[in-house]
């Protein structure tokens, strides 16, 4: 091959390289530009969100003082935290069972979990509403649980449905990747079943549990369909508020509060990453766990 | 303390059965090819796999009904199986804590064990940062830390670099010798079994095919596997340099000319082990001509026929086992009492240099 030919080939490769890189950048811009737009418009001082009228903090001021918005955000956060707790506990135990106590029913249970994931949310929402109304009890206006609105119980249970399935699969995947001989070694080394779970199984599955909790939290935070169907007046979460606000005109405070919630999610991700780092995981492991790569 | 086991364990479609006993301060090797069921047997003794039938007795007291955490059996697992989220120190302290010791006492005990078995390993390090040999040392310390009454080593050298093996083998020898109780060694390496064990149980396809001292099995292997792997000539002694590239291995009953080991300083060495395959020894009716460096004369003590091969044991200096075809055994009219010449090339002798020499590598 002559030097000229080699040069041409090299240039062609460079061009292909530049092309691919630019393409990748374009994809990221496409993905993140809408979020950027929301962040920028959260500083809009105009009356309607889409008509730009100078930079200012009016949106944030209104968003943080309006009692309806405050209620909606509070409902959203309480619902998300509750969902994370409920889904994490249920999903972790289900994941352990599916990974560590395999039997002839394992496949069936797994299929059920996948079924929850693929069921259209609108179907789940309608089904839940009918079921709540029929059940009553803690899901109805005559709830026996003091201090907690039945609307909140409906949100927790409704959001946990999908979130539990997600946590189950993450925890199961993590435990399957972990050698069971570790638990056997602990048994040989005089550790009782309770001690084995506390000191070996639990710390090893912790990254998956935290990643699952995080996903459950963010899933609940942005769920609109189930929330629209099952929430009751006075306990409507933020997405439901936004959805109804669209019918009139979107005001800048919608963008401002959405930006705050985005920040909250990022803080949650960062704190989970921090906990994982503290528990001795390498940054590569942390990244892998956070992206549900095992 | 005596361990007696007679168990049948189901592993998939295969049933592994074994009956043996290990006496006080006796090292029993379970030797067999991969997949023979050796690990299944010891894991069942430790209580990690339920046995379908049988009994496990410690000094006559049954322990087969106990859960694993209540059986006083300390196992150093294959590849270590160290807890990845705990430091080396916490790993070794784990069984001590599990038996109810306070954190500080457990750490002190663990540090003491680590100092003896794994000096030079940072107690604060995570297992992921250790080499195969270091992991095995920590696993050994962890197995001993809970003060078990039976010590089990499962393939302790299989995940260890060849370069680190000699040193670790010496440590295993010391640890086994000093352990006060029955010791089980699981291995597929005949040299490990022959050099570390007092008695050997040969396990093939889930069945015991032979039990005996290393010498008994070497002299009269009962199966093809035992003959091929265990029935090796084993020489041990002091290695002194001859001319360039060669050395003389002075054993208790004769001298063997061997190739000088690569990368080892040309100085006399003690405690050198060497193996020679019986098939590499050829027999002759008259003194052979040719290039073989080792030529000895001896009287045939025993002829054992295994299929189309004949194993011939010679009372020579050193003592040798040769394996030849039954055809040539017939042609030479070899039988007990026949006087024959045996020869083998120096390069067929495989040396294993023990510690001390490792420093000069």
Interface residues (C-beta under 8 A of the other chain):
Chain A: X179 X181 X182 X184 X185 X186 X187 X188 X189 X190 X191 X192 X193 X195 X199 X200 X203 X204 X279 X280
Chain B: X43 X46 X47 X48 X67 X68 X69 X70 X71 X73 X74 X75 X77 X81 X83 X84 X85 X94 X95 X98 X99 X126 X142 X143 X146
